[in-house]
Amino acid sequence: MPVLRASKMCMVTENTLRDRVLGKVDPETVVMGKVPLFEQFEEAKLVTHFKTMADFRYGYTRQECLDVASDYAFQLGKLPKGKPLSMKWLKGFLKR
């Protein structure tokens, strides 16, 4: 089937479909939605920290988790100092 007809039938832009057909876009690396603030290994460090503190019988509140993650993002240069992470970020972090 021609790319133009398939794009109209599936309601996908022709350029997007053509890039997929020609192999310009790797389907394994395409991410839907917004890219996470931290890389996977950086989030893994946060998880390790939170679990370590839990092993010491210190449980962080949600706000404390946000504060720790915001400070970490600031140290990495990924976030300005006056702009902390939100509950929306925390919910996404917990899902991941």
C-alpha positions in Angstrom: 0.0 0.0 0.0 1.4 3.4 -0.8 2.5 5.6 2.1 0.1 8.4 1.2 -3.0 6.2 1.2 -1.9 4.5 4.4 -1.3 7.8 6.1 -4.8 9.0 5.2 -6.4 5.8 6.2 -4.7 5.7 9.6 -4.8 9.5 10.1 -1.1 9.8 10.5 1.0 12.5 8.9 2.7 11.3 5.7 6.1 12.4 6.8 5.9 10.5 10.1 4.8 7.3 8.3 7.4 7.7 5.6 10.2 8.1 8.2 9.1 4.9 9.9 9.0 3.0 6.6 12.4 4.2 5.6 13.9 3.3 9.0 14.7 6.9 10.0 12.9 6.4 13.3 13.7 3.5 15.6 10.4 2.3 17.1 12.2 1.0 20.2 13.5 4.4 21.2 10.4 6.5 20.5 8.9 7.9 23.7 5.3 9.2 23.9 4.8 12.3 25.9 7.2 14.4 27.8 10.7 13.2 28.4 11.5 12.6 32.2 13.6 15.2 33.9 16.1 12.6 35.2 17.9 9.8 33.3 17.1 6.3 34.4 20.3 5.9 36.4 19.6 9.2 38.2 16.2 8.1 39.2 17.7 4.8 40.3 20.0 6.8 42.6 16.9 8.5 44.1 15.1 5.2 44.6 18.2 3.7 46.3 18.4 6.7 48.6 14.8 6.5 49.6 15.0 2.8 50.2 18.2 3.2 52.2 16.6 5.8 54.4 13.5 3.5 54.8 15.9 0.7 56.0 17.1 3.1 58.7 13.4 3.5 59.7 13.2 7.0 58.3 10.3 7.4 55.9 10.1 10.6 53.8 6.8 12.4 53.4 5.8 13.3 49.9 6.9 16.8 50.3 10.3 15.7 51.6 10.7 13.4 48.6 10.0 16.4 46.3 12.5 18.5 48.2 15.2 15.9 48.0 14.5 15.3 44.2 14.4 19.1 43.6 17.7 19.6 45.3 19.2 16.7 43.3 17.9 18.2 40.1 19.4 21.6 41.0 22.8 20.0 41.8 22.7 18.3 38.4 21.8 21.6 36.7 18.5 20.4 35.4 16.3 22.7 37.5 16.6 26.3 38.6 16.8 26.8 42.4 13.5 28.6 42.9 11.4 26.1 40.9 10.8 22.9 42.8 9.3 19.8 41.4 5.5 19.3 41.6 3.2 16.5 42.8 2.6 15.7 39.1 6.3 14.8 38.8 6.1 12.7 41.9 3.2 10.7 40.6 5.0 10.1 37.3 8.2 9.1 39.3 6.2 6.6 41.3 4.6 5.1 38.2 8.0 4.7 36.6 
